[in-house]
Amino acid sequence: MEYFYIDDTNKQQGPFSLEELKEKGLKRTSKMWREGMSEWLEASEINELNDLFPSPPPVEPVSKPSPPPPVDPVSGTASNETVLASAGDRFLAYLIDTLLVGVVFIIPIIGWIAGPVYILLADAVPFLDGQSIGKQALNIRVVKQETYTPITDDYGASALRKVSLMIPIFSLVDACMVFSEDRLRFGDQWAKTTVIKVK
């Protein structure tokens, strides 16, 4: 018969038979040793003790939704014909929104507040469906990179992607990023968004 020693919290106990260990409520992490072993091991590492621990229930794999097809950065198309918005469309949409805000700025106080709020949050407003007024005019939409769904109601993503355009000098560098291979500004990278053409 094999006898085991337990060394929990540096307090050695034993020897114990397997039957005695069953009654002790042994932990998987308890340090164990028996004659013939070269070192102390955790109880879960000793094959003879496996029957003392209930098997954990099997873990069901979490099914992840299949990601959308990747967009080819050169052609701007995916297998489902998703097309990235061109740099020209994005600039014109931003210009329209900026002119709109300029008109709103004429109204004292209310306009001074509404203008920046519109610039930051317009892409998330529910009735605009991921499109500011400028984007609606150019038929483009802000979507999440992973799912290609509009960022409707995601005001955090909308503000995060626009705040980079409000930083002096950096905004020029950020705006030029739409000419990059993947057409993502820093704001898009931070918010995990992209802009696509609406069919």
N, C-alpha and C positions, 0 to 999 in steps of 0.2 A: 504494500500500500504506500502511495506517495503522500508525503506530508509537506505542507507549504508554510512559509513564514510571511507575515505581513509587516510592513514597515510604513505605517501612516504617521505623519508628523514626527518622524525620527523616533518613534516608539515601537520597537520591535516586539511582535507577539507571535506565538506559535510554539511548537508546530501544530497545524490543523489538518485534519483529513478533509477530503472533498465534501463529505456529509456535514462536517462542522462548519465549513466555509459557507454552505448554503444557508445555514441558520444565522450567520453573522451579517447577512445583507451586504455582501462585498460590493465595492464600487469598481467600475471599469478602470479608474485611474489609480487604484490602490497599488502600491509597490509590493511585488511578490518575489519570493525566491524559494527554490527547493534544491535539494542536493543534486548535483550534476549541472546546475546552471552557472554560467560564468559571471553573471551580473544580475542585479535587481531589475525586473521588468514590470511594466504596468500589467494589471490582471488581464486586460483585453488583448494583450500581445501573447498570452500563453494559451495554446490550443486546448489543453486539457480543461481550462476554466470557461471555455466559450458557452457551455451548457448552463452556466450559472447566471447568464445575462439574457434577458428577453430580447429577441430580435426586434430591431426597430421596424416600424411599418415601412413598406416599400414607398419610395418617393416617386410620385407620378411626375413624369416630365412635363414641364410647363410648355404648352404649345405657343410659340410666338407667331404673331401674324407675319405672313410672308412680306418681305419688304417690297416696295415698288421697284420696277425695273430701273437700273441705273441709267442716268442720262449721259449720253456721249457728249463730253465737253466740246468736242470739235464741231459736230453738226448741231448740237443742242437738241437732239431727239432721243427718245427712248423707244423701246419696242411697242409701247402703247401710244406712240405718237405725241408724248409730252414734249413740248418745245420750250426751252428757256427763253425768257424775254431778252430782246437785244439791248445792248447798251444805249442805243438811240431811244428806244421806247422808254427805258427807265429814266433817262435824263429828261425827256419831254414830259413824262408824268410828274416828275419832281418839280419841273418848271411850272406846270399848271397849278400844282398844289401850292407852290411858293407865291405865285401871283394871286391866288385865291386868298391866301393868308395876308398878303399885302393889302388887299381890299378890306379885309376884316379889321386890320390894324387901324383903319381910319376911325373906327368907333372907339372912343376913349374907354379905358379901363376894361370893359367887357371884351373888346377886340384884342386888347393886349394880353388877356388871359386865354381867350378862346383860340387865338392863333397858334401859340406853341402847343397847347393841348391837342389841337387838331393834327398838327404835324407829327406829334409823338404817337397818337392813339388811333388815327383814322383807319389804319389797316385792320384793326380788330373790332371796329364797330359792327354789331350784328347785321344791321340792314345793308351794310356795304359789302359784306361777304368777302373779306380779305382784300378789298380794293378801295383805296382812297379815291376821291373824285378824279384826280389826275390819272390814276391807274384804270379807272372805268373808261375814261376817254380814250386811252391807248389799248384797251382790251387786254390788260395784264393783271396778274393777281399774286399776292404774297402767300406762299404755302410753306408747310413744314417740310424740311428736307427728307425726313424718313417716310412720311406717309403721303405727301403731296396733297394734304387737306388744307383748306384755308385756315388762317390763324384767327378766325372769328372768335371773339371773347377772350383771346389771349393777349391782354393788354400789356403784360410784362414783356412778351416777345416783341410786340409792336414798338414799345418804348425803347427796348434794348437795341433793336436794329436801327432806330433812327437817331439815338443819342450820339452816335459817332459822327453824324453829319452836323452836329452842333458844336463840335470842338474846333476852334480856329486852327487853321493850317492842316491839322490832321484830317479834317473833313475833305480837303482837296485830294489827299492821298487815298482816302477811303472811297471817294466817288470814282476815282480812276480804276479801282479794283474791279469794276464791272467789265473792264477790258481783259481781265485775266482769263485763264483757260476755263475755269469753272464758273466764271461770272458771279462770284460771291464777294460782296464787300465784307469788310471786317464786321460790320453790324450784322450781316447775314450769318457769318460764322459764329458770332457770339450767341445769336438768338436761334441758331440752327434752322434758318429759313432760306428760301430761295424765291425767285420771281419767275413765273411761267406765263406763257401766252395762253389766253383763254380762247377756246374754240368757238 
